[in-house]
Amino acid sequence: MTPADAALAPEFAVYVHWPFCKSKCPYCDFNSHVRERIDEEAWAKALLAELDHYAALTPGRTVTSVFFGGGTPSLMSPSTAARVLDRIAMRWRVAEDPEITLEANPNSAEAERFAGFKAAGVERLSIGVQALDDKALKFLGRGHDVREGKHAIDRAAALFDRFSFDLIYARPEQTVDDWREELTAALELGPSHLSVYQLTLEPGTRFTQMAARGELVLPSEDRQEALFDATQAILNGAGLPAYEVSNHAKPGAESRHNRVYWRYEDYVGVGPGAHGRITVDGAKRATRQEKAPETWLARIAEHGHATAEDAALEPRVCADEALMMGLRMTEGIDARRFQRVTGMALEGPEGSGAALDTARIDRLARDGFLKRTAHGFAPTAQGLKLVNALVSALTG
């Protein structure tokens, strides 16, 4: 297989959702919950049963990545992670060099368990640092301080060849100079991958409620754009270019698991609220697990799985989803992969039955929002800022 063929080879991922946290962050709209007691043995058995269910639907696939997300999966026992990974290896083939990531909090107690997760088979950590400023961490509702965050990064660097950490910017009253200083401090910690997210107000979160009462005001759109531009300039200059709207990495250090989502490849999602996209009998299907933890657990006990939704997707729906995901990546969309994962040709003359009209793509390229690649197209730096508008312009 040539390198070009390998780059187009199908990928298949498994996402495992651990829904529990010590506390709920005020900006978070993920399916996370606080519980005083957790029967971890019951949870481990339920996750294994769910893996068995989806393995039966996807025989013969080769797992290229596994991601433990949440919630806070570093709160689970390393032995639970090991059991999940063993069951995955039992039910599917696993690639020779799989990427196995676990999200972790920087709290000192959890950082001391990193070695246990490595022994369990985890080979990459994604650490929720979120800020390198104690005042900002308190505002964000985090349970650690800067000292603990740096300690967790040091522990990860000592144990794992690959690790990443998250930062949140565009916080109230944050200036561009403040952010430059914080990013510089982050780079001094030696990451090969950074996930850098703009603070947004998500429905149902405490921050959104505060904003509605006038108690929280985000930076202006001009300030947000200046912060975004500063992020690109600083991280590109440090050798961590953006490969996705919010993710930066040294060449070769990109998250292979998240790339599965953005390329619209297949993935199984298990755990409360987890989504999946799997191909069964030649048709792409959307799956979603029961969201409430206790309901999820009860459904597995009663039915052997807790899938709340399982629906075949029409090629047009697949095409729209693949466009929305693929245009987040600087590599853009490859027409050959697009046809394989959606069942539609990427582009052609209007009325040809292709997903997109070639004339629209060319017009957006002339306007500076897209650029042609060898086998498709990709967003320009300006296009990356306007992904939603770009998709609408292509499909509307």
N, C-alpha and C positions, 0 to 999 in steps of 0.2 A: 504494500500500500504506500503510495507516494504521500509526502507531507500534505499536499493539497487535498488528496482523498481523505486522509486522516482528519483534517480540519472539518470535513463535511460529514463524518461518520455520526450515526445517531448516538445521542447521549440519553441516559436514563438515570433519574435521581430519586432518592427517597428522603422525604422531609418528615421529621418526627417532632410533634409539638408537645412541649411540657408547659402546661398552662399556669403554673403557680409562681407567685412572686412573694417577696416579703412585704412589699407595699406597692401601691399603684401610683405610678408617676403621673403628674398632672397633664402631661402632653400626650400620653399613650392611649391609642385606641385599639391596640392589639387585644386578642382574646386572652387576657391575663387576669388571674384571680388570687385573692389572699385567703388562705385557709389555715386554721390553727393546727389541724392534724391531717395528715395524708397517709393512707394505707398504701405505702409504696409497693408492696408485694402485689396488691390487687391491680395497681396501675401498670406494673411491669407485665403481668399476665395479660392484661387487656391490650397493651401495645403489641405483644407477640401475636395475639389472636387476630388483631387487625392486619398485621403484616402477612399472616397466613392467608387471610381473605384476599388481599390484593395480589399476592404472589400467584394465586390460582387464576386470577384474571389476566396476568401478564407473564405467562410462561416463556422461558427462553430468552428473556431480556438480560442484559449485562449492566449491573449497577456501576455507574461511573462516579457518583458522589452521594454522600449522606450528610444531612444537616440537622442537628438538634437545635431547634429554636423555641421561642416562647413569648411570654413568660420568661422564666429564668431556669434553663436546663442545668446550670451548674449547681442548682439546689438538689437535683436528684443524686442518688448514690452512683459512684463510678461503676459499681457492679450492675446497676440497671442499664447503663449505657452499653456495658459489655454484653449483656444478654440480648439487647436489641441488635447489636452488630453481629453477634453470633447467629441470630435467627435470620437476618438478612443474607448472610453468607450461606445459610442452609437452604434458603428458599429461592435464591437467584444466583446466577454467576456474578462474580465481582471482578471488576477490572484489575489488572496487575498493580496499578498505582492509583487507587481511588482517593478522592479528596473527602476526608471525614472531619467535619467542622462542628464545634460546639460553642454556642453563645454562653458567655460567662460574665458575671458581675465582678467588679474589682474589689469587693469587700474582702478584708484580710482573711476571714475564715474560709471563704470560697477559694481564694487564691492558693491556699495551702492544700487544696484538693486537686490542683492541676496535674500533679504527678499521677494521681490515681486515674484521671481521665486519659492520660497518655497511655498508661498501662492497659486501659480498657480498649484501646484502639483508636482513640481520637488523635488526629495528627495536625489539626489546625484549630486555633482559638479565635473567636471574634469577641472582643471585650467591650462592654458597654461603658466606656469611660465618660463620654458625652461632653465633658468640659475639663479644662485644666485651670480652673479658677474656682476657689472655694465658695465665693459668693454666688457664682453662676450655678454650681452644683446644688447649693441649698435651694435656689430658685427653681431648679428643675426637679426637685424632690428626690434627689439621689441619696442613697444611704452610705456613700463613701466620700472621702475628701481627696484632695489632689495627691497627698502622700500615699494613700492607699492605691489610687489609680496608677501611680508610677511604680509602686511595688508590684502590682499585678502584671504590669507590662514587663518589668524585669524578670519576674518569675516565668512568664510566657516565653520570653526571649531565651531564657536559660534551658527551657525544656523542649520547645517546639521550633522546628525549622521555619514554620510559617505561622504568622499570627496577624491579626488586624485589630484595629480599634475604631470606635465610632466617636464622632464629635458632632455637636449641634450648634449651628450659628444662626445669625439673624435674631438674636435674643433682644428683648427690649433695651434700648439705650446703648446697645453695642455699637462701637465705632469701627471703621475700617482699620484704624491703627491698633485698636484692641485685638481685633481678629488676626491681624498680621503677627502680632506678638505671640498670640496663643498658638497659631499654626507653626510658627518657628520653634516654639517649645515642644510641640508635638513631633516635629521632624527630628529634633535632637534625641528623641527616644528610639529612633532607628526603625520605624515600621517599614515594611515592604508593601503594605496595603492600608489605606485609610478610607473609611466610609464617612462622608461629610454631608450631613443633612441640614437643610434649611428648616427652621422651626415653623410649623404650620399649625393652624387651629383646626383640629379634627372634631367632628360632631360627637357630642356626648362626653367630651373630656372636661376636666376641671378648668383648664386654661380657656376653653371656649366659653364656659360659663362666666369666668372672670372678665373676659373681653366684652361679653354682652353687658356686663355691669359697669364697664369703663375702668376696671381695675387692672387691665393689662392692655398695652398698646404695642403692637409690633412695629419694627422700623418701616419707614416709607418704602414704596416700590423702588424709588431711585436708590435708597440706601441698600435695599436687598440686592439689587443688581450690582451695585459697587462691591458688596461683600462677595457675591458669586464670582465676579471678575477677579477680585483679589485672590480668591481660592484657586482659580485656574492658573493664574500667573505664578503664584508661590509654589504650588505643588508641581506644575509642569517644570518650573525651573529647578526643582529639587529631584527631578527624575521620576516623579510619580504622576504621569499624565492621566487625565480622565479616560476611562474606557467605558464609562456609563455616566449618566447625569450626576450621580452623587457618589461615585466610587472611583478611586484613584489607586494605581498600583505601579510598581516597577514592572517592566516587561517580564512576563512569565509568572507573576505573582497574583494575577487576577483570580477572583473567586470563580472556580469552575462550576460550583453548584449554582450560584445565582445566574451564571451565564446560560444554564439549562433553561431557566425561566425566560430570560430575555430572547433566547433563540427559538422559543416555543417548542422545545423538545418535551418529551414525556417525563412526568414525575408523579410519584405516589405521595399522597399526603395523609399521614395518620396522626391521631390525637385530636382533642376537642377543637372544632372549627377549622381544621386543616383542609385546604383545597388541593385538588389534584387535576392533572390533565393526562389521560392515558389513552392509548390507541388499542381498541379491542375489535377484532374482526375487521380491521381496516378502517374503522371510524374513530375519530377523536371524541373522547367523552370528558365531560366536566364532572368532577366529584366534589362533594363537600361533606365533612363529618359533622355530627351533632355538635352544637357550640357549647352548651352548658356542661361543665365537667361531670357533674353527677348524672345527668341524662346520658351523656356519652358512655359512662361506665355501666349504667344500667342496661343500655341498649346492647352492649356487647355481651353482657351476662345473659340477656334474653334471646338475642338473635345471632350471636357470633360475630357481629360487626356493627358499627354505628354510623353507616353512611346515610346521611339525611337526603342527599340529592345525588343523582347519577343520570346524566342526560347526554344523549348524542348531540354533537354540535354540527350545524350545517357548515359547508366549506366557507361561505361568506362570513359567518361569525368567526371561524378560525382565522380567516384572512385579516379581519379587523383587529382581533386580539394580537395576532403576530405582528401587525404593523405597529400597534401601540407599544408593544414590548421592544421590538427590534429597533425602533427609532430612538430609544433611550441610549443605545450603544453607539460609540464612535465608529465601530466597524460597520454599522448599518445592517442592511438586509441583503442576503445572498439569494438570488433568484432560484438557484438550484435547491437550496435547503427549504426555501419558502414553499415551493411546489410540493416537496415531500411531506412537510408537516401540516399543510393546509388543504392540499388537494386542488389548489388553484394556481394558474400561472400568475406570476407577479405583475406583469404589465403587458400591454398590447394596445392596439388602436381602440378607440371608443366603440363599444358594441361587440368586441371580440370575445367577451366572456372572461377576460383576465381581471384580476383584482383591481388593477389601477390602469388609468389612461396614461399612456406614455407622454402625451402632450402636457398633462398636468405636472408630471415629474420634471420634464424639461423646463417648464415655465418656472417652477420653484427653484430649479438649479440656476437659471438665469438671474433670478432675484436674490441669490446668495444664501438660500436656506438648505439646499441639498447639493450634493456633489456626486457625480457618477463614479462608480468603482468598476473593477474588472468584470464583476458578475452581478451588479445591482446598483444600489445607491446608498448613501449615508448622509446623516445630518452634518451640516457645517457647525462651527462654533456658535453662530447665531441661531441656527436651527435647533441646537440642543437646549437653548433657553426657552423654546416655544414648542415643545414636543406636542402638547395637546392641540394647539392651533395648527401645527403642521399636519397632524393626522386628519383633522377636519378639512384642511385645504386639499388633501389628497383624495379623501373619500366623499366629501360633501357634495 
